[in-house]
Amino acid sequence: MILRFILLAVFSWFSLYGAERALYEGSFETKSTGIFLSGEINGQECQFLFDTGASFVVLDKKFKALLGEPLSLKETQARTGIAFASDRIMTPNGEIDLELYKAFPIRLGRLQVANRFPYIIADLQALWPFSGVPFCGILGTSFLHQFRWEIDFGKGVIKAYIGAEPYMGDYRSKKPIYWSRAHIPSVEVDIGGKEVAFDIDLGDNGSGRMRRENLAWLKKQEKIVKTQMQDVITVNTRSQSEEFRLDSLTFAETVYPGLVMQESGQNALGLAFFNRHDIVLDFPFNMLYLRHHKEFAQRQELDKSGIRIVLLEGKLIVFSVKPMEGALVKDVKKDDEIVGINGVKNLSLYEARRLLRGKEGESISLLIKRGDKVINVDVVLGKDPL
């Protein structure tokens, strides 16, 4: 009898810890501007951005007809328990109107996204040229917080678990997760000896952002290598902010040199920081786990040409041309179509941008289509702006 009890206990332990099955397993393109997952809305398959920096699920405006009448602030508060002071919300780059609607079922594999939290409607199509992916929704923390998410950036695999027990894997580096007033997960980061709360924002494809007062403090500590002004594209606006390269920051007792960030209204660590690891977001137990890749401390490279590229209707298009210092950029004009780079055609937006982040003095061959003409143009990369 005692032996049967022991065997039953051992079997139960392995059931919980040794062979926990994922509720969801999906794949994503690692060489992309974000973690985009395939889902289904009203029988239509589309891509969703996995975004821990968004409080709610956001759908493109084309789905507005499926959502009925918008909810009032009173109705929204009753559903969520969250008090909204007004019908406008603050984003990293200004305020936007808050259009909240009752959630309806969206499928992500076996997972149903809808719960008591409402959806927000926004013009996501305005972001497609800059992301390179025609995504129709954003999965925010009102959905994501329910699960433990294990993300393998090396293999491009993401899994969701119910998270009934704390994560018990072999990731040694870890940090407690705290939740902001906007219900965004955040962690403590050491910037030059000063502990500061940073959001975990996997929807930001950069290394992250920093509040102005923290940037000013780092400048006084001489911890900023260099700065420049850079365009910022968000759901609601296009603006400029100060971009800068940090001497270093420390996170989970690890030093990360030379990260590039932007001045913003929020502190946040983005995708280009976290994809230096494999990570576990154990939201039910408020803990972040990390396993470093070999190249976790690599220097973050920036564009050295001054050619900004977007993706329009499946074509790589020159959005603007502002040559970097030392770059030789001739015969490249706004609205040119880039057919190929260095003899390679059908490049993704991510790969095209990556090739323009090469070494100073490197020659890049562009195959350009302008009207009915196709021409070869050689571009020499200039200095790293930071």
Secondary structure, DSSP 4 states (H G I P E B T S, - for coil): -HHHHHHHHHHHHIIIIISPPPSEEEE--SSSSS-EEEEEETTEEEEEEE-TT-SSEEEEGGGGGGS-SPPPHHHHHHHH----SSSEEEETTEEEE--EE----EEETTEE---SSPEEEE-GGGGHHHHSS-EEEEE-HHHHTTSEEEEETTTTEEEEE--SS---SS--EEEE-EE-TTS-EEEEEEETTEEEEEEE-TT--SSEEEEHHHHHHHHHTT-EEEEEEEEEE-SS-EEEEEEEEESEEEETTEEEES-EEEEESS-EE-HHHHTTEEEEEEGGGTEEEEEE-TTTTPPPP--SS-EEEEEETTEEEEEEE-PPTT-EE-S--TT-EEEEETTEES--HHHHHHHTT--TT-EEEEEEEETTEEEEEEEE------
